[in-house]
Each structure stands twice: as structure tokens, then as C-alpha cells.
């Protein structure tokens, strides 16, 4: 079960958001909310942490760009949700990411590279994201993602995903 710990405001390059901090007993998660998100077809990005992309500006992944595109879409719509989950390396951790690099450099997709390095293809858990979405109150979301599995997992946790908006570069 997730608990809302705190809330505040944050100004970003893509507008002002209300920030909500959640805790599930092990990890913190953050929701950035722009506008009134109660209603249907609310834009929503569920985003996992990526040290390389967000902190180190790595050119080896597109995580930073996915976040920017999502925030631009939400800014244009005037409302939406960004959920940040601490799930580095597709939930496997940073060590797995480092170990998988040699396989990725050989041309393997990231999921296969994790498996070749002895980790799960994708160990992320979106239960917390589903609980956060329920807490924030939209009746349905338009999920900003290129990952159909993410939509399926959220649906399994009771979220109505009315559509998927691909992340287009």
C-alpha cells in the first residue's frame, strides 16, 4: 500500500506542477500533476529513473528525451500526470545496467542485454504507479509510452487506459 507523505510545487521548463511524494514502505515515488486531473483521458507518463539519461546526460539511452516529450505534451494539454518510479535499469538496478552495456554495444536490445548479463529482461513493478493514479483521481488515462506491456500491467491493477500516446521523437 502506498502512502502520500508530502506535497508541494515545482516549476519546470514545461510549466508549474504540483508535486506529490509517495512511499510504499521501501521506495519513494513522485507524481507531478499539472491542472485538474480528475476526468477522462488524462495524459499520464509513468517513468522509471535513469541515472545515465537524467543525471549524466548519456547519449546511450533516450530516457531524457522521453521525459521532455511527455512534459511538452502535458504542457500543451494544460493538464496531466508524470509518475517517477525508482526503478533504475528496468528494475534491475544500476549494476545490471553497467553489466548489460557490453551486450547492448553488440547491438542487442536493452531487454535482451539484461538477460545476457544474467538479469531479468524487465523487473519493473507498476503497482505503485497504479495506486498513485487511483489516489490522484482520473477516471481514465491516455498513457504516454512506447511500451504496451506498461499499459497492460496498469490495466491489471485497475487503471482504465483509454489510449496510448506513443513517444515520438
N, C-alpha and C positions, 0 to 999 in steps of 0.2 A: 504494500500500500504506500502510496506517495503522499507526502505532506507538504503543503505550501509553507515555507519558512519566512519569506520576506518579499517585499515588493518595492519598486522604485521606478525612476525614469532614466532613460538613456537617449542621448542624441547621437545619431549615426550619420554617415554620409548620405543615407537614404531615408532620412526623416527621424522623427522622435517616436520612441516606443515606450510602452510600459513594460518593465522587466519583472518577472516573477521567478523566484528561486524555489526549487522543489528538492526534496530529499526522500530517498526510498529506503533509508537505513544503511546504505552502503555508498551510494554515489549521489552527487548533486546534479541536477538538470536545470536548464534555464529556458524559460519561454519569453520571447519578445513579442509583444502584441501591439499592433497598430490599429486604432479605431475600434469600433464596436464589432466584435467577432461572434456575437450571438446571431444566428440565422443560418441560411443555407449557402453552400458552395463557397465557403471561406477559403481563400488561398492559405496553404499551410506547407511549410518546408520542415521536414524532420531531418536534422543534420547531425552527423557524428563528428566528434572532434578529430582534427588532423593537424598535428604539430608541424609536419613538413609544410603543408599548404598555408596554414594560417599564421604560424609564428615565424617560420623560416623562409616564407615566400618561395618554396621549391617549385621548380618547373616540371617536376616528375609526376604531379597529380593536378587535377582540376577542381579540387575542393574549394579553394578561394573563389574561383570563378562561379561555381555553382551557388555559393552563398551570395555573391554580388548580384547575380541574375535574379535570384529569389527575392532579395530585398528590393530590387528595382521593380519587379512585378507587383510586390505588395505596396510599394510607394505609389505606383501608378493607379492601383485599385483603391488606395486610401484606407485599406484595412487588410489584416492578415496576421498570420502567426508564424514565427520561426521557433522551432524547438531545438535546443542544443543538448546533445547527449554525450557524456564522457564515454566514448566507445572507440578509442584510438585503434587503428589497424583493423577496422571492421570487427571490433570487439575482442580481438586477439591481443591487443597491447602493442606498444611501440617496439618491443623486442622482436615480435613476429614481423612487423613491418620491415625492420632492418634485415632480418634473416631472409625475407622474401625478395629483397631487391635484386639479388643476383639472377633469380628466375624471371623477374619482371624485365630485366635488362636483356634477357634472351628472347623476349617477345611474348612471354606468357601474359594472359590477362591476370589482374591482381588476385582474383579468387583462386585461380589455378596455382599461382605463385605461392600463396599461403599454404595450399595443400602440399605442394612440392617441398616446402620448408618444414612440413610436419604439423601444420596448424589447421584450424577449421577454415573452410572457404569463406564463410561469413558467420561469425559468432555473435552478431549484434542481437539485442533484445529490444523490441519496440513496445513492450508492455507499459513502460513508464511514459512513453510518448502518448499512448492511448489514454492513460489515466490523466495526463495533463490536458489533453484535448477535451476530455469529458469535464474536467474542472473549469475550463475556460468557456464552455457552453455552446459551441457551434452545433447546429443540428446535422450538418454535413460539411465535408471539406473537399476542396479541389487540391489534391496533393501535388506539389511541385517536386517531381522526381523522374529519373530515368530507370527506376528500379521497381518493376511491377510486384516483386516479392514484398516490398515495403508496404504497398497498398493492401496486399492480401493479408499480411500479418496484422495490420491495423484493423482490418475488417474482422478478423478472427477475434479481436479484442473489443468488438462492439462499435467501432467507428464506422460511420457511413461515409465512404469515399465515393463522392458523386462523379468525379472525373480525375484524370491525371493530366497534369500540365508538364510536358517534357522540358528539361533544362536545355535550351537551345543556345549554342554559342554563336 
